[in-house]
């Protein structure tokens, strides 16, 4: 991402430090992944996945934050048989010159995808619910933001021919971005990680909100 540490702006280094302090749920496997190089002069990206608890051994360690990347790689073989309940990406962008589009010097870009029961595809409120979860997660974690926007998409999959015995499935995808109020983005990562777990159907959830029923895989 950069050729030398001295070239990295102090604000971005501070933001990276706040990411490392984030306390994420133990069900979430969070690793650093290659960051996009064309969206901003400076960027860091994290990938996340939630694996079904039944696939974990009792000694599986809880992984928290970007610093756990090496540990995640060394233990990746422990849960290869588990169901992938949800996946996501969290990207922090920084432009020291600021951006009129972002309304700031930082921008968070996220993606979450989860597979649901096929009958959920007819629920017209599904996209609205997904967006509400994002807003509520940021508010719950007291992560100040502005200029938020996003798109929720339902993806229906059907199988034919030799695969016709496979049941249909529906995925929900949420792509969203927002501008944090400052360089401290710890609460933003924690809010987003809770969202990934919510998409996976894991409790706890806010009062009055039901978990999306996930697909049962054979």
Z-matrix of the N, CA and C atoms (Angstrom, degrees):
N
C 1 1.456
C 2 1.530 1 111.29
N 3 1.304 2 117.02 1 -37.23
C 4 1.456 3 121.58 2 178.05
C 5 1.515 4 107.94 3 -139.38
N 6 1.335 5 116.47 4 158.78
C 7 1.465 6 120.61 5 -178.71
C 8 1.511 7 112.51 6 -85.40
N 9 1.304 8 117.25 7 -27.60
C 10 1.463 9 120.62 8 -178.36
C 11 1.511 10 109.21 9 -152.14
N 12 1.338 11 115.23 10 149.11
C 13 1.460 12 120.03 11 -178.70
C 14 1.515 13 111.45 12 -59.85
N 15 1.334 14 116.49 13 -31.41
C 16 1.458 15 120.26 14 -177.76
C 17 1.521 16 112.26 15 -65.23
N 18 1.329 17 117.31 16 -20.12
C 19 1.454 18 120.65 17 -178.83
C 20 1.521 19 112.99 18 -84.20
N 21 1.312 20 116.69 19 -9.82
C 22 1.460 21 120.82 20 -176.75
C 23 1.532 22 109.42 21 -83.53
N 24 1.335 23 118.44 22 127.07
C 25 1.473 24 120.73 23 179.00
C 26 1.524 25 111.53 24 -60.43
N 27 1.316 26 115.26 25 146.73
C 28 1.461 27 120.31 26 -179.20
C 29 1.526 28 111.71 27 -59.77
N 30 1.334 29 117.05 28 -37.94
C 31 1.468 30 119.67 29 -179.68
C 32 1.526 31 111.45 30 -63.62
N 33 1.327 32 117.02 31 -37.50
C 34 1.463 33 119.77 32 -179.85
C 35 1.524 34 110.69 33 -71.63
N 36 1.327 35 117.17 34 -39.70
C 37 1.468 36 120.19 35 175.63
C 38 1.523 37 110.44 36 -60.43
N 39 1.324 38 116.51 37 -40.72
C 40 1.464 39 120.29 38 178.07
C 41 1.528 40 110.21 39 -62.89
N 42 1.330 41 116.38 40 -43.46
C 43 1.462 42 120.30 41 179.71
C 44 1.526 43 110.93 42 -61.36
N 45 1.332 44 117.02 43 -41.13
C 46 1.462 45 120.22 44 177.44
C 47 1.524 46 110.89 45 -61.14
N 48 1.315 47 115.82 46 -39.11
C 49 1.461 48 119.30 47 178.42
C 50 1.512 49 112.33 48 -63.60
N 51 1.323 50 117.50 49 -36.76
C 52 1.468 51 119.47 50 178.78
C 53 1.528 52 110.98 51 -70.82
N 54 1.333 53 117.47 52 -32.02
C 55 1.472 54 119.57 53 175.67
C 56 1.523 55 110.87 54 -62.55
N 57 1.317 56 116.46 55 -40.32
C 58 1.471 57 120.08 56 -178.59
C 59 1.521 58 112.03 57 -66.11
N 60 1.329 59 117.40 58 -21.38
C 61 1.461 60 121.05 59 179.36
C 62 1.534 61 112.59 60 -83.94
N 63 1.316 62 116.92 61 -9.85
C 64 1.462 63 120.39 62 -175.32
C 65 1.522 64 111.03 63 -61.37
N 66 1.322 65 115.86 64 136.35
C 67 1.462 66 122.68 65 178.04
C 68 1.531 67 107.43 66 -108.28
N 69 1.322 68 114.90 67 105.94
C 70 1.458 69 121.15 68 -176.40
C 71 1.521 70 110.25 69 -105.28
N 72 1.317 71 115.90 70 158.83
C 73 1.457 72 120.73 71 -178.21
C 74 1.520 73 110.74 72 -63.37
N 75 1.344 74 115.74 73 147.17
C 76 1.457 75 120.81 74 -175.34
C 77 1.527 76 112.65 75 -67.98
N 78 1.344 77 118.02 76 -20.44
C 79 1.462 78 120.41 77 178.24
C 80 1.528 79 112.29 78 -71.25
N 81 1.318 80 116.21 79 -14.93
C 82 1.456 81 121.81 80 -174.20
C 83 1.524 82 110.50 81 -94.44
N 84 1.329 83 116.37 82 124.77
C 85 1.459 84 121.50 83 171.95
C 86 1.516 85 107.53 84 -94.81
N 87 1.325 86 116.48 85 116.53
C 88 1.460 87 122.46 86 -172.67
C 89 1.517 88 109.13 87 -121.00
N 90 1.344 89 116.49 88 121.40
C 91 1.450 90 122.03 89 -177.65
C 92 1.520 91 110.42 90 -132.50
N 93 1.325 92 116.29 91 152.23
C 94 1.453 93 119.85 92 173.04
C 95 1.519 94 109.51 93 -77.55
N 96 1.328 95 116.61 94 137.47
C 97 1.455 96 123.36 95 -179.98
C 98 1.522 97 108.55 96 -127.98
N 99 1.343 98 118.32 97 165.43
C 100 1.475 99 119.28 98 178.90
C 101 1.526 100 111.66 99 -58.01
N 102 1.314 101 115.61 100 134.09
C 103 1.467 102 120.85 101 -179.37
C 104 1.525 103 110.35 102 -90.93
N 105 1.319 104 118.31 103 148.56
C 106 1.470 105 120.52 104 176.46
C 107 1.521 106 110.07 105 -63.75
N 108 1.329 107 116.34 106 141.92
C 109 1.463 108 120.46 107 -174.81
C 110 1.517 109 113.41 108 -101.18
N 111 1.327 110 118.08 109 -9.00
C 112 1.462 111 120.26 110 -174.14
C 113 1.523 112 114.00 111 -106.08
N 114 1.316 113 117.40 112 -6.32
C 115 1.459 114 119.21 113 -175.37
C 116 1.516 115 113.23 114 -85.88
N 117 1.343 116 116.15 115 -27.15
C 118 1.463 117 120.10 116 -177.60
C 119 1.520 118 108.58 117 -162.94
N 120 1.336 119 117.50 118 159.13
C 121 1.469 120 120.18 119 177.86
C 122 1.524 121 113.20 120 -60.35
N 123 1.336 122 117.04 121 -31.33
C 124 1.456 123 121.71 122 -178.34
C 125 1.526 124 108.64 123 -134.57
N 126 1.324 125 115.15 124 138.14
C 127 1.467 126 118.89 125 -177.62
C 128 1.520 127 110.22 126 -157.99
N 129 1.315 128 115.04 127 152.08
C 130 1.459 129 122.19 128 171.45
C 131 1.520 130 107.28 129 -138.67
N 132 1.327 131 116.41 130 143.82
C 133 1.470 132 120.46 131 -176.36
C 134 1.518 133 110.04 132 -131.84
N 135 1.321 134 115.10 133 142.36
C 136 1.456 135 122.52 134 177.52
C 137 1.521 136 108.59 135 -125.16
N 138 1.319 137 116.19 136 140.29
C 139 1.453 138 121.66 137 174.28
C 140 1.516 139 109.44 138 -111.27
N 141 1.329 140 116.69 139 144.00
C 142 1.464 141 120.69 140 -177.44
C 143 1.509 142 110.05 141 -134.91
N 144 1.319 143 115.56 142 150.19
C 145 1.451 144 121.24 143 172.24
C 146 1.521 145 108.69 144 -147.35
N 147 1.314 146 115.24 145 149.08
C 148 1.460 147 121.96 146 175.19
C 149 1.514 148 106.90 147 -115.26
N 150 1.331 149 115.89 148 121.68
C 151 1.452 150 122.25 149 -179.63
C 152 1.516 151 108.92 150 -105.84
N 153 1.349 152 116.65 151 141.56
C 154 1.451 153 121.23 152 -179.73
C 155 1.511 154 112.04 153 -52.14
N 156 1.331 155 115.74 154 133.04
C 157 1.468 156 120.80 155 -175.16
C 158 1.504 157 112.58 156 -60.08
N 159 1.330 158 118.03 157 -28.32
C 160 1.453 159 120.33 158 -176.54
C 161 1.508 160 112.12 159 -65.50
N 162 1.341 161 117.50 160 -19.15
C 163 1.450 162 120.60 161 -177.37
C 164 1.518 163 112.59 162 -88.17
N 165 1.316 164 118.29 163 -8.65
C 166 1.454 165 120.78 164 -175.93
C 167 1.530 166 111.00 165 -87.34
N 168 1.298 167 114.65 166 141.89
C 169 1.454 168 118.54 167 172.56
C 170 1.512 169 108.34 168 -76.62
N 171 1.328 170 115.89 169 158.37
C 172 1.463 171 119.39 170 -175.81
C 173 1.514 172 112.11 171 -63.98
N 174 1.341 173 117.16 172 -22.21
C 175 1.451 174 119.75 173 -178.62
C 176 1.501 175 113.75 174 -96.13
N 177 1.324 176 118.29 175 11.28
C 178 1.465 177 120.46 176 -177.78
C 179 1.519 178 110.17 177 -65.40
N 180 1.317 179 117.51 178 127.49
C 181 1.469 180 119.47 179 -175.32
C 182 1.512 181 112.56 180 -76.41
N 183 1.320 182 115.85 181 151.66
C 184 1.461 183 121.21 182 173.75
C 185 1.518 184 108.25 183 -78.73
N 186 1.330 185 116.06 184 130.88
C 187 1.453 186 121.32 185 -177.74
C 188 1.517 187 109.08 186 -108.35
N 189 1.320 188 116.97 187 128.46
C 190 1.459 189 121.09 188 -177.63
C 191 1.527 190 109.45 189 -132.94
N 192 1.324 191 116.15 190 123.69
C 193 1.442 192 121.33 191 168.70
C 194 1.513 193 116.06 192 78.66
N 195 1.325 194 116.71 193 167.50
C 196 1.460 195 122.17 194 -177.83
C 197 1.518 196 113.80 195 -59.26
N 198 1.331 197 117.81 196 -30.07
C 199 1.453 198 120.20 197 -177.84
C 200 1.522 199 112.78 198 -66.21
N 201 1.351 200 117.83 199 -12.82
C 202 1.464 201 121.35 200 -178.67
C 203 1.517 202 112.49 201 -86.94
N 204 1.351 203 118.98 202 9.17
C 205 1.456 204 121.38 203 -174.76
C 206 1.528 205 111.84 204 -57.95
N 207 1.320 206 117.81 205 -47.52
C 208 1.456 207 120.24 206 -177.61
C 209 1.524 208 111.31 207 -63.51
N 210 1.318 209 116.99 208 -40.16
C 211 1.457 210 120.97 209 178.63
C 212 1.521 211 110.61 210 -65.20
N 213 1.336 212 116.59 211 -38.70
C 214 1.463 213 120.50 212 178.68
C 215 1.514 214 110.88 213 -62.12
N 216 1.331 215 117.26 214 -40.49
C 217 1.463 216 120.54 215 179.79
C 218 1.518 217 111.15 216 -66.32
N 219 1.331 218 116.90 217 -38.78
C 220 1.453 219 119.66 218 -176.17
C 221 1.513 220 112.74 219 -73.23
N 222 1.344 221 117.67 220 -18.49
C 223 1.463 222 120.76 221 -178.03
C 224 1.511 223 112.22 222 -113.72
N 225 1.326 224 117.23 223 9.29
C 226 1.467 225 120.62 224 -173.66
C 227 1.515 226 112.09 225 -60.06
N 228 1.309 227 118.72 226 -28.49
C 229 1.454 228 120.69 227 -177.38
C 230 1.511 229 114.45 228 -74.35
N 231 1.316 230 118.38 229 -7.12
C 232 1.459 231 120.67 230 -175.65
C 233 1.516 232 113.13 231 -73.27
N 234 1.367 233 118.59 232 -20.53
C 235 1.450 234 118.86 233 -172.34
C 236 1.522 235 112.07 234 -133.99
N 237 1.332 236 117.15 235 32.91
C 238 1.458 237 120.55 236 -177.72
C 239 1.517 238 111.78 237 -68.73
N 240 1.338 239 118.47 238 -19.72
C 241 1.459 240 121.00 239 -178.84
C 242 1.522 241 112.40 240 -91.64
N 243 1.309 242 118.86 241 -0.86
C 244 1.450 243 120.90 242 -174.97
C 245 1.510 244 112.89 243 -83.97
N 246 1.338 245 115.69 244 160.15
C 247 1.456 246 121.86 245 175.39
C 248 1.525 247 109.72 246 -76.00
N 249 1.315 248 116.25 247 134.75
C 250 1.451 249 121.25 248 173.16
C 251 1.519 250 107.92 249 -85.28
N 252 1.319 251 116.23 250 109.62
C 253 1.455 252 121.21 251 -174.06
C 254 1.528 253 112.74 252 -85.29
N 255 1.318 254 117.16 253 -32.05
C 256 1.463 255 120.97 254 179.73
C 257 1.518 256 109.00 255 -162.99
N 258 1.331 257 116.14 256 152.59
C 259 1.458 258 122.27 257 175.36
C 260 1.521 259 108.66 258 -134.50
N 261 1.325 260 115.90 259 161.49
C 262 1.450 261 118.76 260 179.13
C 263 1.514 262 112.48 261 -166.19
N 264 1.325 263 114.37 262 167.38
C 265 1.472 264 122.44 263 175.09
C 266 1.526 265 108.85 264 -134.09
N 267 1.315 266 115.06 265 140.53
C 268 1.465 267 123.00 266 177.92
C 269 1.522 268 107.47 267 -126.48
N 270 1.325 269 117.34 268 118.54
C 271 1.468 270 121.71 269 -176.29
C 272 1.523 271 108.60 270 -122.58
N 273 1.312 272 115.78 271 126.94
C 274 1.460 273 121.65 272 175.24
C 275 1.523 274 108.47 273 -106.60
N 276 1.329 275 116.61 274 120.75
C 277 1.459 276 123.42 275 179.52
C 278 1.527 277 109.85 276 -107.05
N 279 1.339 278 115.42 277 147.61
C 280 1.463 279 119.53 278 177.90
C 281 1.518 280 109.91 279 -142.44
N 282 1.322 281 115.42 280 128.82
C 283 1.461 282 122.58 281 173.62
C 284 1.522 283 107.01 282 -126.51
N 285 1.341 284 117.71 283 109.33
C 286 1.470 285 119.89 284 -177.70
C 287 1.526 286 113.51 285 -58.22
N 288 1.329 287 117.45 286 -24.61
C 289 1.458 288 120.87 287 179.45
C 290 1.524 289 112.79 288 -83.85
N 291 1.311 290 116.35 289 -5.43
C 292 1.448 291 120.17 290 -179.23
C 293 1.513 292 112.43 291 78.30
N 294 1.309 293 116.02 292 166.67
C 295 1.461 294 122.13 293 -179.39
C 296 1.522 295 109.16 294 -141.52
N 297 1.327 296 115.53 295 129.60
C 298 1.459 297 119.11 296 177.79
C 299 1.516 298 111.27 297 -66.65
N 300 1.316 299 116.67 298 -32.02
C 301 1.464 300 121.23 299 179.08
C 302 1.523 301 110.32 300 -67.88
N 303 1.343 302 116.01 301 -41.96
C 304 1.457 303 119.97 302 179.76
C 305 1.520 304 111.64 303 -76.00
N 306 1.339 305 117.79 304 -28.24
C 307 1.463 306 122.66 305 -169.45
C 308 1.523 307 109.96 306 63.88
N 309 1.342 308 115.77 307 44.37
C 310 1.455 309 120.30 308 -179.72
C 311 1.517 310 111.17 309 166.85
N 312 1.328 311 115.12 310 -174.88
C 313 1.463 312 121.27 311 -179.60
C 314 1.522 313 112.58 312 -98.18
N 315 1.339 314 117.46 313 -13.72
C 316 1.456 315 122.38 314 179.27
C 317 1.522 316 109.61 315 -119.71
N 318 1.318 317 115.49 316 152.88
C 319 1.462 318 121.13 317 173.37
C 320 1.523 319 108.03 318 -148.16
N 321 1.319 320 115.77 319 136.32
C 322 1.464 321 121.98 320 175.99
C 323 1.514 322 108.14 321 -107.01
N 324 1.322 323 115.59 322 128.12
C 325 1.463 324 122.47 323 178.78
C 326 1.522 325 107.72 324 -120.16
N 327 1.337 326 117.55 325 129.17
C 328 1.461 327 120.29 326 -175.12
C 329 1.521 328 111.82 327 -133.39
N 330 1.327 329 113.25 328 160.11
C 331 1.471 330 122.17 329 177.03
C 332 1.516 331 107.39 330 -146.45
N 333 1.330 332 116.46 331 134.85
C 334 1.472 333 121.89 332 176.26
C 335 1.521 334 108.14 333 -137.20
N 336 1.320 335 116.68 334 137.91
C 337 1.465 336 121.29 335 177.68
C 338 1.527 337 108.90 336 -138.36
N 339 1.335 338 115.69 337 138.03
C 340 1.462 339 121.42 338 176.92
C 341 1.516 340 109.00 339 -144.92
N 342 1.336 341 116.12 340 148.19
C 343 1.458 342 121.64 341 178.30
C 344 1.520 343 109.71 342 -96.57
N 345 1.345 344 115.23 343 135.04
C 346 1.458 345 121.32 344 -174.98
C 347 1.515 346 110.54 345 -120.96
N 348 1.320 347 115.21 346 176.92
C 349 1.453 348 120.34 347 171.60
C 350 1.531 349 109.27 348 -64.79
N 351 1.337 350 116.48 349 143.00
C 352 1.463 351 120.80 350 -173.97
C 353 1.524 352 112.54 351 -59.25
N 354 1.329 353 117.76 352 -35.73
C 355 1.460 354 119.88 353 -176.52
C 356 1.522 355 113.09 354 -67.66
N 357 1.330 356 117.08 355 -15.07
C 358 1.457 357 119.83 356 178.71
C 359 1.523 358 112.03 357 -69.89
N 360 1.345 359 117.04 358 -15.49
C 361 1.457 360 119.91 359 -178.35
C 362 1.509 361 113.55 360 -63.25
N 363 1.319 362 118.12 361 -19.20
C 364 1.461 363 121.61 362 -179.40
C 365 1.527 364 112.96 363 -89.39
N 366 1.307 365 116.53 364 -1.21
C 367 1.459 366 120.63 365 -178.97
C 368 1.524 367 109.39 366 -80.94
N 369 1.315 368 117.41 367 107.17
C 370 1.454 369 121.46 368 -176.96
C 371 1.525 370 112.51 369 -68.65
N 372 1.320 371 117.51 370 -16.62
C 373 1.454 372 121.08 371 -177.79
C 374 1.529 373 112.48 372 -90.77
N 375 1.319 374 117.20 373 -1.03
C 376 1.458 375 120.51 374 -173.44
C 377 1.522 376 111.96 375 -57.88
N 378 1.338 377 117.44 376 -46.37
C 379 1.454 378 120.16 377 -179.96
C 380 1.517 379 112.46 378 -64.37
N 381 1.324 380 116.96 379 -40.35
C 382 1.462 381 120.89 380 179.12
C 383 1.517 382 111.26 381 -64.04
N 384 1.332 383 115.97 382 -38.66
C 385 1.462 384 119.81 383 178.61
C 386 1.521 385 110.46 384 -63.76
N 387 1.335 386 116.82 385 -43.63
C 388 1.458 387 120.85 386 -179.79
C 389 1.525 388 111.02 387 -60.69
N 390 1.333 389 117.26 388 -43.16
C 391 1.460 390 120.12 389 178.80
C 392 1.524 391 111.10 390 -66.53
N 393 1.326 392 116.77 391 -38.26
C 394 1.470 393 120.41 392 178.40
C 395 1.516 394 110.55 393 -61.37
N 396 1.331 395 117.10 394 -38.53
C 397 1.463 396 119.96 395 178.33
C 398 1.520 397 111.43 396 -60.78
N 399 1.321 398 116.66 397 -39.42
C 400 1.462 399 119.99 398 178.41
C 401 1.522 400 110.60 399 -62.27
N 402 1.311 401 116.66 400 -50.69
C 403 1.464 402 120.73 401 -178.53
C 404 1.527 403 110.74 402 -61.22
N 405 1.323 404 117.03 403 -44.50
C 406 1.459 405 120.44 404 -178.17
C 407 1.523 406 111.46 405 -67.17
N 408 1.334 407 117.28 406 -36.47
C 409 1.466 408 120.00 407 179.28
C 410 1.522 409 110.57 408 -64.29
N 411 1.313 410 117.39 409 -43.43
C 412 1.463 411 120.53 410 178.44
C 413 1.519 412 111.14 411 -64.56
N 414 1.326 413 116.86 412 -40.22
C 415 1.459 414 120.16 413 179.67
C 416 1.524 415 110.92 414 -68.85
N 417 1.335 416 117.02 415 -40.76
C 418 1.463 417 120.63 416 -179.54
C 419 1.522 418 111.56 417 -62.16
N 420 1.330 419 116.50 418 -38.63
C 421 1.465 420 120.92 419 -179.06
C 422 1.527 421 112.41 420 -88.67
N 423 1.322 422 116.68 421 4.63
C 424 1.463 423 122.08 422 178.55
C 425 1.522 424 110.45 423 53.96
N 426 1.332 425 114.61 424 50.27
C 427 1.458 426 121.83 425 178.69
C 428 1.531 427 108.17 426 -102.69
N 429 1.331 428 118.72 427 97.62
C 430 1.466 429 120.98 428 -176.31
C 431 1.527 430 111.53 429 -66.32
N 432 1.330 431 115.80 430 139.11
C 433 1.462 432 120.16 431 -176.31
C 434 1.522 433 109.52 432 -153.63
N 435 1.319 434 115.46 433 171.46
C 436 1.464 435 122.63 434 174.93
C 437 1.530 436 108.44 435 -154.21
N 438 1.320 437 114.78 436 170.72
C 439 1.472 438 122.33 437 175.50
C 440 1.524 439 112.19 438 52.08
N 441 1.321 440 116.43 439 48.00
C 442 1.464 441 120.58 440 179.76
C 443 1.524 442 110.73 441 -85.54
N 444 1.308 443 115.64 442 144.11
C 445 1.458 444 121.45 443 176.23
C 446 1.510 445 110.09 444 -155.77
N 447 1.330 446 116.41 445 158.35
C 448 1.461 447 118.00 446 -179.27
C 449 1.508 448 113.27 447 -174.50
N 450 1.324 449 114.65 448 172.91
C 451 1.452 450 122.68 449 179.93
C 452 1.525 451 109.23 450 -136.75
N 453 1.330 452 115.91 451 131.41
C 454 1.466 453 121.68 452 174.70
C 455 1.528 454 108.25 453 -108.49
N 456 1.326 455 116.11 454 132.63
C 457 1.462 456 121.78 455 -175.50
C 458 1.520 457 110.19 456 -130.17
N 459 1.333 458 115.75 457 136.38
C 460 1.461 459 121.53 458 173.14
C 461 1.521 460 108.19 459 -102.75
N 462 1.327 461 116.61 460 129.27
C 463 1.467 462 122.20 461 -177.37
C 464 1.526 463 108.27 462 -117.59
N 465 1.324 464 116.70 463 113.01
C 466 1.460 465 122.40 464 -179.22
C 467 1.520 466 109.73 465 -95.27
N 468 1.336 467 116.84 466 129.88
C 469 1.464 468 122.37 467 178.32
C 470 1.524 469 109.67 468 -117.82
N 471 1.352 470 116.49 469 129.53
C 472 1.457 471 122.88 470 176.70
C 473 1.521 472 109.12 471 -127.25
N 474 1.314 473 116.95 472 145.82
C 475 1.461 474 121.82 473 -177.54
C 476 1.523 475 110.55 474 -113.28
N 477 1.354 476 115.95 475 146.84
C 478 1.460 477 121.10 476 -176.11
C 479 1.533 478 109.67 477 -137.97
N 480 1.335 479 115.21 478 170.06
C 481 1.456 480 120.98 479 177.36
C 482 1.510 481 111.71 480 63.17
N 483 1.326 482 115.88 481 -130.38
C 484 1.463 483 119.98 482 -177.83
C 485 1.518 484 112.65 483 -67.50
N 486 1.325 485 116.70 484 -11.64
C 487 1.470 486 121.08 485 179.17
C 488 1.521 487 112.03 486 -105.24
N 489 1.326 488 116.78 487 11.36
C 490 1.461 489 120.47 488 -173.51
C 491 1.527 490 113.07 489 -66.11
N 492 1.335 491 117.76 490 -16.75
C 493 1.461 492 119.51 491 179.27
C 494 1.524 493 111.91 492 -77.77
N 495 1.313 494 116.05 493 -9.04
C 496 1.462 495 118.73 494 178.40
C 497 1.526 496 109.89 495 -78.47
N 498 1.314 497 117.37 496 131.95
C 499 1.477 498 119.22 497 178.84
C 500 1.519 499 111.08 498 -69.78
N 501 1.309 500 116.44 499 153.87
C 502 1.450 501 120.77 500 176.37
C 503 1.516 502 111.50 501 -67.25
N 504 1.301 503 115.54 502 160.16
C 505 1.464 504 120.11 503 -179.93
C 506 1.522 505 109.36 504 -141.94
N 507 1.311 506 115.10 505 159.72
C 508 1.466 507 121.51 506 177.65
C 509 1.528 508 108.05 507 -132.68
N 510 1.330 509 115.38 508 131.12
C 511 1.458 510 121.28 509 175.60
C 512 1.520 511 108.88 510 -108.99
N 513 1.311 512 115.84 511 146.32
C 514 1.456 513 121.56 512 171.42
C 515 1.521 514 107.03 513 -111.75
N 516 1.321 515 116.28 514 130.57
C 517 1.459 516 122.14 515 178.21
C 518 1.524 517 109.14 516 -122.57
N 519 1.304 518 115.88 517 134.86
C 520 1.459 519 120.92 518 175.77
C 521 1.519 520 108.75 519 -124.30
N 522 1.317 521 115.47 520 120.91
C 523 1.463 522 122.36 521 173.08
C 524 1.524 523 107.28 522 -112.37
N 525 1.317 524 116.35 523 125.43
C 526 1.461 525 119.60 524 -175.21
C 527 1.515 526 110.40 525 -147.36
N 528 1.326 527 115.46 526 157.32
C 529 1.459 528 121.01 527 174.88
C 530 1.515 529 108.62 528 -148.31
N 531 1.325 530 115.01 529 153.47
C 532 1.460 531 120.61 530 177.87
C 533 1.523 532 109.05 531 -158.71
N 534 1.307 533 115.74 532 164.10
C 535 1.461 534 122.60 533 -179.47
C 536 1.521 535 109.24 534 -104.93
N 537 1.337 536 118.15 535 116.46
C 538 1.467 537 119.54 536 176.44
C 539 1.514 538 110.05 537 -68.93
N 540 1.318 539 116.26 538 153.61
C 541 1.465 540 120.78 539 -176.18
C 542 1.518 541 112.48 540 -70.15
N 543 1.338 542 117.55 541 -19.39
C 544 1.457 543 121.29 542 -178.95
C 545 1.509 544 111.32 543 -160.24
N 546 1.321 545 116.43 544 -167.70
C 547 1.460 546 121.54 545 -176.84
C 548 1.521 547 112.96 546 -80.27
N 549 1.312 548 117.96 547 -14.17
C 550 1.464 549 120.89 548 178.40
C 551 1.525 550 108.39 549 -81.53
N 552 1.330 551 116.28 550 105.31
C 553 1.463 552 121.03 551 -174.96
C 554 1.525 553 112.51 552 -114.82
N 555 1.323 554 117.34 553 16.03
C 556 1.456 555 120.34 554 179.13
C 557 1.521 556 111.95 555 -56.80
N 558 1.333 557 115.79 556 -49.53
C 559 1.467 558 119.75 557 -177.67
C 560 1.522 559 111.42 558 -64.71
N 561 1.318 560 117.81 559 -29.52
C 562 1.454 561 121.41 560 -179.78
C 563 1.531 562 110.57 561 -68.61
N 564 1.327 563 117.09 562 -42.45
C 565 1.466 564 119.92 563 177.69
C 566 1.517 565 110.47 564 -67.32
N 567 1.320 566 117.65 565 -39.46
C 568 1.461 567 120.35 566 179.17
C 569 1.528 568 110.81 567 -65.21
N 570 1.324 569 116.70 568 -40.22
C 571 1.465 570 120.13 569 177.79
C 572 1.519 571 110.78 570 -64.21
N 573 1.320 572 116.51 571 -43.85
C 574 1.464 573 120.50 572 -179.55
C 575 1.531 574 111.11 573 -64.98
N 576 1.324 575 117.40 574 -41.05
C 577 1.464 576 119.95 575 -179.94
C 578 1.521 577 111.16 576 -64.29
N 579 1.328 578 117.46 577 -35.94
C 580 1.457 579 120.24 578 174.58
C 581 1.523 580 110.80 579 -64.17
N 582 1.332 581 116.11 580 -36.24
C 583 1.459 582 120.15 581 178.07
C 584 1.518 583 111.70 582 -63.07
N 585 1.334 584 117.06 583 -42.45
C 586 1.464 585 120.51 584 178.97
C 587 1.525 586 109.80 585 -59.58
N 588 1.325 587 116.43 586 -42.62
C 589 1.464 588 120.53 587 178.60
C 590 1.526 589 111.10 588 -66.72
N 591 1.325 590 117.53 589 -35.81
C 592 1.456 591 120.69 590 176.61
C 593 1.516 592 110.50 591 -63.85
N 594 1.326 593 117.43 592 -43.14
C 595 1.457 594 121.22 593 176.69
C 596 1.526 595 110.88 594 -60.11
N 597 1.324 596 116.57 595 -33.21
C 598 1.459 597 120.95 596 179.75
C 599 1.523 598 112.07 597 -76.17
N 600 1.332 599 117.40 598 -6.09
C 601 1.457 600 120.95 599 179.12
C 602 1.500 601 114.17 600 83.44
N 603 1.327 602 117.28 601 22.25
C 604 1.459 603 120.66 602 -177.92
C 605 1.523 604 110.74 603 -93.74
N 606 1.323 605 118.54 604 133.59
C 607 1.466 606 121.19 605 174.49
C 608 1.523 607 108.85 606 -75.49
N 609 1.349 608 120.35 607 165.98
C 610 1.458 609 124.65 608 -0.48
C 611 1.522 610 111.62 609 -83.65
N 612 1.325 611 114.34 610 159.28
C 613 1.456 612 122.53 611 177.21
C 614 1.522 613 109.09 612 -124.82
N 615 1.330 614 117.77 613 159.47
C 616 1.474 615 119.54 614 176.53
C 617 1.523 616 111.09 615 -58.90
N 618 1.322 617 116.83 616 153.13
C 619 1.450 618 121.71 617 179.30
C 620 1.526 619 110.71 618 -55.89
N 621 1.326 620 115.64 619 133.44
C 622 1.458 621 120.67 620 177.18
C 623 1.508 622 114.87 621 84.77
N 624 1.342 623 118.36 622 0.97
C 625 1.461 624 121.69 623 -179.76
C 626 1.518 625 109.15 624 -111.11
N 627 1.316 626 116.76 625 130.09
C 628 1.460 627 121.85 626 179.95
C 629 1.519 628 110.48 627 -98.66
N 630 1.324 629 116.66 628 149.61
C 631 1.458 630 121.42 629 177.92
C 632 1.514 631 109.95 630 -70.91
N 633 1.319 632 116.94 631 142.24
C 634 1.458 633 120.50 632 172.78
C 635 1.528 634 108.20 633 -66.32
N 636 1.342 635 119.16 634 128.17
C 637 1.459 636 119.92 635 179.16
C 638 1.514 637 110.43 636 -68.63
N 639 1.337 638 117.00 637 120.18
C 640 1.458 639 119.74 638 -177.40
C 641 1.525 640 110.10 639 -83.70
N 642 1.308 641 115.19 640 160.00
C 643 1.455 642 121.11 641 -179.47
C 644 1.509 643 111.08 642 -71.85
N 645 1.306 644 117.14 643 137.94
C 646 1.466 645 121.70 644 176.35
C 647 1.518 646 108.12 645 -91.89
N 648 1.299 647 117.04 646 114.64
C 649 1.462 648 120.75 647 -176.53
C 650 1.515 649 110.97 648 -91.74
N 651 1.335 650 115.30 649 145.99
C 652 1.459 651 120.31 650 178.54
C 653 1.521 652 110.54 651 -79.11
